[in-house]
Amino acid sequence: MIKHTQRSAPLKMVSACMAGVQCRYDGRSKVVPLLKDMVGRGDAIALCPERLAGLSTPRRPAEIIGGDGYAVLDGKARVYDDLGQDLTGAFIVAAYKTLHILQAAGICEVVLKEGSPSCGCGEIYDGTFSGTKKTGVGVTTALLLRSGIRVHSEKLLQGDIQTEPLLSGI
């Protein structure tokens, strides 16, 4: 007799670039083997907020100017690419599309890529396009936190995704 088991829904979401998807602004990925394995086993889903919003790969680098993701959501900061194109609307759409997918799937825990204007969850680039980082969160991270989603940075995993969440909602 063949025993069939039904797989439960994934419990987590990870930034797609860390699962091996070449979706970063520079057309590359930033693979984190533990996260790639989780997605491969069906224990997590991989999403790229920026791709959900229709941004191309590759694309111009973008940074938040005037604050962080919270300030963008509150209309006090904007997201621009390095040529001065305002991408704020796309980054807000990306955040809401990601949130809706997570809510529909019942996912309440994510691991996001540090530094990204979408997924940054502790550090983001400072808006000068000089490679300098500052404390802050990306637009998607800010919305997820405000919505009660637990957010982790890949830097804090150390092989254990069950650690305390990096940030709590504000």
Accessible surface in RSA format (square Angstrom, percent):
REM  Atomic radii and reference values for relative SASA: ProtOr
REM  Chains: A
REM  Algorithm: Lee & Richards
REM  Probe-radius: 1.40
REM  Slices: 20
REM RES _ NUM      All-atoms   Total-Side   Main-Chain    Non-polar    All polar
REM                ABS   REL    ABS   REL    ABS   REL    ABS   REL    ABS   REL
RES MET A   1   236.01 122.2 146.75  97.1  89.26 212.5 124.67 106.0 111.34 147.5
RES ILE A   2   141.34  80.4 121.77  90.7  19.58  47.2 125.43  90.3  15.91  43.2
RES LYS A   3   174.67  85.2 146.99  90.2  27.68  65.9  94.05  84.7  80.62  85.9
RES HIS A   4   159.81  87.3 131.39  91.3  28.42  72.7  91.33  94.1  68.49  79.7
RES THR A   5   115.75  82.3  84.60  85.8  31.15  74.2  57.59  77.4  58.16  87.9
RES GLN A   6   177.04  99.0 142.29 104.0  34.75  82.7  51.05 108.7 125.99  95.6
RES ARG A   7   153.46  64.4 124.55  63.5  28.91  68.8  62.77  85.8  90.69  55.0
RES SER A   8    88.75  75.0  70.55  94.2  18.20  41.9  53.78 114.5  34.97  49.0
RES ALA A   9    59.36  54.6  41.98  64.8  17.38  39.5  49.59  69.8   9.77  25.9
RES PRO A  10    33.05  24.1  29.66  27.0   3.39  12.3  31.17  25.7   1.88  11.7
RES LEU A  11   122.05  68.0 116.86  83.6   5.18  13.0 118.07  82.9   3.98  10.7
RES LYS A  12    13.04   6.4  13.04   8.0   0.00   0.0   0.70   0.6  12.34  13.1
RES MET A  13     0.00   0.0   0.00   0.0   0.00   0.0   0.00   0.0   0.00   0.0
RES VAL A  14     0.00   0.0   0.00   0.0   0.00   0.0   0.00   0.0   0.00   0.0
RES SER A  15     3.27   2.8   3.25   4.3   0.02   0.0   3.27   7.0   0.00   0.0
RES ALA A  16     5.51   5.1   5.00   7.7   0.51   1.2   5.00   7.0   0.51   1.4
RES CYS A  17    10.39   7.9   9.93  11.1   0.46   1.1   1.04   2.6   9.36  10.1
RES MET A  18     0.02   0.0   0.02   0.0   0.00   0.0   0.02   0.0   0.00   0.0
RES ALA A  19    12.14  11.2   1.43   2.2  10.71  24.4   1.43   2.0  10.71  28.4
RES GLY A  20    25.47  31.4   0.00   N/A  25.47  31.4   5.65  15.5  19.82  44.4
RES VAL A  21    68.56  45.1  63.18  57.2   5.39  13.0  68.56  59.6   0.00   0.0
RES GLN A  22   122.32  68.4 108.87  79.6  13.44  32.0  18.46  39.3 103.85  78.8
RES CYS A  23     1.70   1.3   1.70   1.9   0.00   0.0   0.44   1.1   1.26   1.4
RES ARG A  24    48.29  20.3  43.37  22.1   4.92  11.7  12.07  16.5  36.22  21.9
RES TYR A  25    88.35  41.2  86.11  49.0   2.24   5.8  47.15  35.4  41.21  50.8
RES ASP A  26    52.38  36.7  28.49  28.4  23.89  56.5  23.92  56.3  28.45  28.4
RES GLY A  27    22.40  27.6   0.00   N/A  22.40  27.6   9.19  25.2  13.22  29.6
RES ARG A  28   160.44  67.4 160.23  81.7   0.21   0.5  38.25  52.3 122.19  74.1
RES SER A  29    29.32  24.8  13.97  18.6  15.35  35.4   0.00   0.0  29.32  41.1
RES LYS A  30    99.93  48.8  93.41  57.3   6.53  15.5  41.75  37.6  58.18  62.0
RES VAL A  31    69.12  45.5  42.31  38.3  26.81  64.6  42.31  36.8  26.81  72.7
RES VAL A  32    34.13  22.5  33.19  30.0   0.94   2.3  34.13  29.7   0.00   0.0
RES PRO A  33    93.86  68.4  92.16  84.0   1.69   6.2  93.86  77.5   0.00   0.0
RES LEU A  34    57.72  32.1  51.72  37.0   6.00  15.1  55.21  38.8   2.50   6.7
RES LEU A  35     0.00   0.0   0.00   0.0   0.00   0.0   0.00   0.0   0.00   0.0
RES LYS A  36   103.64  50.6 100.95  61.9   2.70   6.4  51.38  46.2  52.26  55.7
RES ASP A  37    79.76  55.9  73.40  73.1   6.37  15.1  15.58  36.7  64.19  64.0
RES MET A  38     9.80   5.1   9.80   6.5   0.00   0.0   8.51   7.2   1.30   1.7
RES VAL A  39    43.16  28.4  33.89  30.7   9.27  22.3  33.89  29.4   9.27  25.2
RES GLY A  40    70.21  86.6   0.00   N/A  70.21  86.6  37.57 103.1  32.64  73.1
RES ARG A  41   119.53  50.2 112.12  57.2   7.42  17.7  72.12  98.6  47.41  28.7
RES GLY A  42    21.19  26.1   0.00   N/A  21.19  26.1  18.60  51.1   2.58   5.8
RES ASP A  43    54.19  38.0  49.63  49.4   4.56  10.8  15.84  37.3  38.36  38.3
RES ALA A  44     3.50   3.2   0.00   0.0   3.50   8.0   0.00   0.0   3.50   9.3
RES ILE A  45    43.82  24.9  41.03  30.6   2.79   6.7  43.82  31.6   0.00   0.0
RES ALA A  46    31.16  28.7   9.15  14.1  22.02  50.1   9.15  12.9  22.02  58.3
RES LEU A  47    25.30  14.1  22.14  15.8   3.16   8.0  25.30  17.8   0.00   0.0
RES CYS A  48    19.33  14.6  13.69  15.3   5.64  13.2   5.18  13.1  14.15  15.3
RES PRO A  49     2.59   1.9   2.59   2.4   0.00   0.0   2.59   2.1   0.00   0.0
RES GLU A  50    15.71   9.0  15.71  11.9   0.00   0.0   2.45   4.7  13.26  10.8
RES ARG A  51   112.90  47.4  97.75  49.8  15.15  36.1  17.78  24.3  95.12  57.7
RES LEU A  52    50.72  28.2  38.01  27.2  12.71  32.0  42.14  29.6   8.58  23.1
RES ALA A  53    23.00  21.1   0.00   0.0  23.00  52.3   0.84   1.2  22.16  58.7
RES GLY A  54    65.32  80.6   0.00   N/A  65.32  80.6  35.31  96.9  30.01  67.2
RES LEU A  55    30.58  17.0  25.53  18.3   5.05  12.7  27.03  19.0   3.55   9.6
RES SER A  56    71.15  60.1  58.89  78.6  12.26  28.3  50.38 107.3  20.77  29.1
RES THR A  57    41.97  29.8  11.22  11.4  30.74  73.3  11.24  15.1  30.73  46.5
RES PRO A  58    93.08  67.8  83.28  75.9   9.80  35.6  83.57  69.0   9.51  59.1
RES ARG A  59    39.49  16.6  20.71  10.6  18.77  44.7  27.86  38.1  11.63   7.0
RES ARG A  60   116.87  49.1 111.36  56.8   5.52  13.1  38.65  52.8  78.22  47.4
RES PRO A  61    41.01  29.9  40.46  36.9   0.55   2.0  41.01  33.9   0.00   0.0
RES ALA A  62    15.13  13.9   4.68   7.2  10.45  23.8   4.68   6.6  10.45  27.7
RES GLU A  63    14.87   8.5  13.22  10.0   1.65   3.9   4.28   8.3  10.58   8.6
RES ILE A  64     1.43   0.8   0.36   0.3   1.07   2.6   0.36   0.3   1.07   2.9
RES ILE A  65    72.94  41.5  69.17  51.5   3.77   9.1  69.63  50.1   3.31   9.0
RES GLY A  66    59.64  73.5   0.00   N/A  59.64  73.5  35.58  97.6  24.06  53.9
RES GLY A  67    22.09  27.2   0.00   N/A  22.09  27.2  20.41  56.0   1.68   3.8
RES ASP A  68    29.61  20.7  27.76  27.6   1.85   4.4   6.40  15.1  23.21  23.1
RES GLY A  69     0.00   0.0   0.00   N/A   0.00   0.0   0.00   0.0   0.00   0.0
RES TYR A  70    28.21  13.2  28.21  16.1   0.00   0.0  27.41  20.6   0.80   1.0
RES ALA A  71    16.68  15.3  14.02  21.6   2.66   6.1  16.43  23.1   0.26   0.7
RES VAL A  72     2.22   1.5   0.00   0.0   2.22   5.3   0.00   0.0   2.22   6.0
RES LEU A  73    37.96  21.1   8.00   5.7  29.97  75.3   8.42   5.9  29.54  79.5
RES ASP A  74    71.20  49.9  42.07  41.9  29.12  68.9  17.40  41.0  53.79  53.6
RES GLY A  75    62.10  76.6   0.00   N/A  62.10  76.6  29.45  80.8  32.65  73.1
RES LYS A  76   158.41  77.3 129.27  79.3  29.14  69.4  85.61  77.1  72.80  77.5
RES ALA A  77     3.71   3.4   0.00   0.0   3.71   8.4   2.68   3.8   1.02   2.7
RES ARG A  78   103.79  43.6 103.79  52.9   0.00   0.0  37.80  51.7  66.00  40.0
RES VAL A  79     0.00   0.0   0.00   0.0   0.00   0.0   0.00   0.0   0.00   0.0
RES TYR A  80    60.12  28.1  60.12  34.2   0.00   0.0  31.34  23.5  28.79  35.5
RES ASP A  81     5.94   4.2   4.14   4.1   1.81   4.3   0.03   0.1   5.91   5.9
RES ASP A  82    52.74  36.9  24.75  24.6  27.99  66.2   9.83  23.1  42.91  42.8
RES LEU A  83   133.76  74.5  97.81  70.0  35.95  90.4 103.95  73.0  29.81  80.2
RES GLY A  84    51.47  63.5   0.00   N/A  51.47  63.5  30.20  82.9  21.26  47.6
RES GLN A  85   111.11  62.1 101.79  74.4   9.32  22.2  35.36  75.3  75.75  57.5
RES ASP A  86    62.48  43.8  38.35  38.2  24.13  57.1  25.62  60.3  36.87  36.8
RES LEU A  87    22.06  12.3  19.84  14.2   2.23   5.6  22.06  15.5   0.00   0.0
RES THR A  88     4.23   3.0   4.14   4.2   0.09   0.2   4.14   5.6   0.09   0.1
RES GLY A  89    45.66  56.3   0.00   N/A  45.66  56.3  38.72 106.3   6.94  15.5
RES ALA A  90    27.72  25.5  16.10  24.8  11.62  26.4  21.47  30.2   6.25  16.5
RES PHE A  91     1.37   0.7   1.31   0.8   0.05   0.1   1.31   0.8   0.05   0.2
RES ILE A  92    50.25  28.6  50.25  37.4   0.00   0.0  50.25  36.2   0.00   0.0
RES VAL A  93    68.00  44.7  64.93  58.8   3.07   7.4  67.91  59.0   0.09   0.2
RES ALA A  94     0.05   0.0   0.05   0.1   0.00   0.0   0.05   0.1   0.00   0.0
RES ALA A  95     0.00   0.0   0.00   0.0   0.00   0.0   0.00   0.0   0.00   0.0
RES TYR A  96    94.97  44.3  94.97  54.0   0.00   0.0  59.29  44.6  35.68  44.0
RES LYS A  97    95.62  46.6  93.43  57.3   2.18   5.2  53.12  47.8  42.50  45.3
RES THR A  98     0.00   0.0   0.00   0.0   0.00   0.0   0.00   0.0   0.00   0.0
RES LEU A  99    11.40   6.3  11.40   8.2   0.00   0.0  11.40   8.0   0.00   0.0
RES HIS A 100   105.63  57.7 100.77  70.0   4.86  12.4  65.60  67.6  40.03  46.6
RES ILE A 101    61.11  34.8  57.23  42.6   3.88   9.3  60.43  43.5   0.68   1.8
RES LEU A 102     0.00   0.0   0.00   0.0   0.00   0.0   0.00   0.0   0.00   0.0
RES GLN A 103   100.58  56.2  77.69  56.8  22.88  54.5  35.29  75.1  65.29  49.5
RES ALA A 104    97.23  89.4  51.10  78.9  46.12 104.9  64.37  90.6  32.86  87.0
RES ALA A 105    38.19  35.1  19.02  29.4  19.17  43.6  30.93  43.6   7.26  19.2
RES GLY A 106    62.89  77.6   0.00   N/A  62.89  77.6  36.63 100.5  26.27  58.8
RES ILE A 107     3.42   1.9   0.00   0.0   3.42   8.2   0.24   0.2   3.18   8.6
RES CYS A 108    58.68  44.4  58.39  65.1   0.29   0.7  24.85  62.9  33.84  36.5
RES GLU A 109    12.73   7.3  12.73   9.6   0.00   0.0   0.67   1.3  12.06   9.8
RES VAL A 110     0.00   0.0   0.00   0.0   0.00   0.0   0.00   0.0   0.00   0.0
RES VAL A 111     0.00   0.0   0.00   0.0   0.00   0.0   0.00   0.0   0.00   0.0
RES LEU A 112     0.00   0.0   0.00   0.0   0.00   0.0   0.00   0.0   0.00   0.0
RES LYS A 113    34.35  16.8  34.35  21.1   0.00   0.0  10.10   9.1  24.24  25.8
RES GLU A 114    14.74   8.5   7.40   5.6   7.34  17.5   1.49   2.9  13.24  10.8
RES GLY A 115     3.08   3.8   0.00   N/A   3.08   3.8   2.16   5.9   0.92   2.1
RES SER A 116    23.93  20.2  16.54  22.1   7.39  17.0  20.00  42.6   3.93   5.5
RES PRO A 117    20.60  15.0  19.57  17.8   1.03   3.7  20.60  17.0   0.00   0.0
RES SER A 118     0.75   0.6   0.75   1.0   0.00   0.0   0.62   1.3   0.13   0.2
RES CYS A 119     6.90   5.2   6.90   7.7   0.00   0.0   0.08   0.2   6.82   7.4
RES GLY A 120     0.00   0.0   0.00   N/A   0.00   0.0   0.00   0.0   0.00   0.0
RES CYS A 121     0.00   0.0   0.00   0.0   0.00   0.0   0.00   0.0   0.00   0.0
RES GLY A 122    21.97  27.1   0.00   N/A  21.97  27.1  17.73  48.7   4.24   9.5
RES GLU A 123    64.55  37.1  64.55  48.8   0.00   0.0  18.92  36.6  45.63  37.3
RES ILE A 124     1.61   0.9   1.61   1.2   0.00   0.0   1.61   1.2   0.00   0.0
RES TYR A 125    74.10  34.6  72.00  41.0   2.09   5.4  38.28  28.8  35.82  44.2
RES ASP A 126    38.30  26.8  24.15  24.0  14.15  33.5   8.95  21.1  29.35  29.3
RES GLY A 127    11.01  13.6   0.00   N/A  11.01  13.6   1.39   3.8   9.62  21.5
RES THR A 128    87.87  62.5  60.55  61.4  27.32  65.1  66.94  89.9  20.93  31.6
RES PHE A 129    67.75  33.9  36.32  22.5  31.43  81.8  38.90  23.6  28.85  82.6
RES SER A 130    77.26  65.3  37.58  50.2  39.69  91.4  46.21  98.4  31.05  43.5
RES GLY A 131    54.79  67.6   0.00   N/A  54.79  67.6  28.82  79.1  25.97  58.2
RES THR A 132    70.40  50.1  63.66  64.5   6.74  16.1  47.36  63.6  23.04  34.8
RES LYS A 133    78.12  38.1  53.52  32.8  24.61  58.6  27.87  25.1  50.26  53.5
RES LYS A 134    66.15  32.3  56.83  34.9   9.32  22.2  49.01  44.1  17.14  18.3
RES THR A 135   123.63  87.9 103.49 104.9  20.15  48.0  68.08  91.4  55.55  84.0
RES GLY A 136     8.19  10.1   0.00   N/A   8.19  10.1   8.09  22.2   0.11   0.2
RES VAL A 137     8.95   5.9   8.95   8.1   0.00   0.0   8.95   7.8   0.00   0.0
RES GLY A 138     0.00   0.0   0.00   N/A   0.00   0.0   0.00   0.0   0.00   0.0
RES VAL A 139     0.01   0.0   0.01   0.0   0.00   0.0   0.01   0.0   0.00   0.0
RES THR A 140     0.06   0.0   0.06   0.1   0.00   0.0   0.00   0.0   0.06   0.1
RES THR A 141     0.00   0.0   0.00   0.0   0.00   0.0   0.00   0.0   0.00   0.0
RES ALA A 142     0.00   0.0   0.00   0.0   0.00   0.0   0.00   0.0   0.00   0.0
RES LEU A 143    13.03   7.3  13.03   9.3   0.00   0.0  13.03   9.1   0.00   0.0
RES LEU A 144     0.00   0.0   0.00   0.0   0.00   0.0   0.00   0.0   0.00   0.0
RES LEU A 145     2.85   1.6   1.30   0.9   1.56   3.9   1.30   0.9   1.56   4.2
RES ARG A 146    97.26  40.8  63.50  32.4  33.75  80.4  30.23  41.3  67.03  40.6
RES SER A 147    46.67  39.4  12.37  16.5  34.30  79.0  14.46  30.8  32.21  45.1
RES GLY A 148    58.39  72.0   0.00   N/A  58.39  72.0  35.75  98.1  22.64  50.7
RES ILE A 149    13.20   7.5   9.70   7.2   3.50   8.4   9.88   7.1   3.33   9.0
RES ARG A 150   100.84  42.3  99.52  50.7   1.31   3.1  34.13  46.6  66.71  40.4
RES VAL A 151     0.00   0.0   0.00   0.0   0.00   0.0   0.00   0.0   0.00   0.0
RES HIS A 152     1.80   1.0   1.76   1.2   0.04   0.1   0.63   0.7   1.17   1.4
RES SER A 153     1.54   1.3   1.54   2.0   0.00   0.0   1.45   3.1   0.08   0.1
RES GLU A 154    25.58  14.7  14.84  11.2  10.74  25.6  11.51  22.3  14.07  11.5
RES LYS A 155   115.08  56.1  91.36  56.1  23.72  56.5  75.88  68.3  39.19  41.7
RES LEU A 156    81.05  45.1  75.83  54.2   5.23  13.1  76.09  53.4   4.96  13.3
RES LEU A 157     4.83   2.7   4.75   3.4   0.08   0.2   4.75   3.3   0.08   0.2
RES GLN A 158   164.89  92.2 120.80  88.3  44.09 105.0  52.48 111.7 112.41  85.3
RES GLY A 159    61.05  75.3   0.00   N/A  61.05  75.3  28.14  77.2  32.91  73.7
RES ASP A 160    69.19  48.5  66.45  66.1   2.75   6.5  26.08  61.4  43.12  43.0
RES ILE A 161    18.65  10.6  16.30  12.1   2.34   5.6  16.30  11.7   2.34   6.4
RES GLN A 162   127.19  71.1 101.41  74.1  25.78  61.4  49.61 105.6  77.58  58.8
RES THR A 163    48.44  34.5  36.16  36.7  12.28  29.3  43.01  57.8   5.43   8.2
RES GLU A 164   149.43  85.8 136.20 103.0  13.23  31.5  62.38 120.7  87.04  71.1
RES PRO A 165    44.96  32.8  28.57  26.0  16.39  59.6  28.57  23.6  16.39 101.8
RES LEU A 166    52.26  29.1  28.66  20.5  23.60  59.3  32.00  22.5  20.26  54.5
RES LEU A 167    48.05  26.8  40.94  29.3   7.12  17.9  46.03  32.3   2.03   5.5
RES SER A 168    89.32  75.5  76.45 102.0  12.86  29.6  48.50 103.3  40.82  57.2
RES GLY A 169    44.69  55.1   0.00   N/A  44.69  55.1  11.89  32.6  32.80  73.5
RES ILE A 170   147.12  83.7 105.87  78.9  41.25  99.4 136.31  98.2  10.80  29.3
END  Absolute sums over single chains surface
CHAIN  1 A     8534.5       6297.0       2237.5       4753.9       3780.6
END  Absolute sums over all chains
TOTAL          8534.5       6297.0       2237.5       4753.9       3780.6
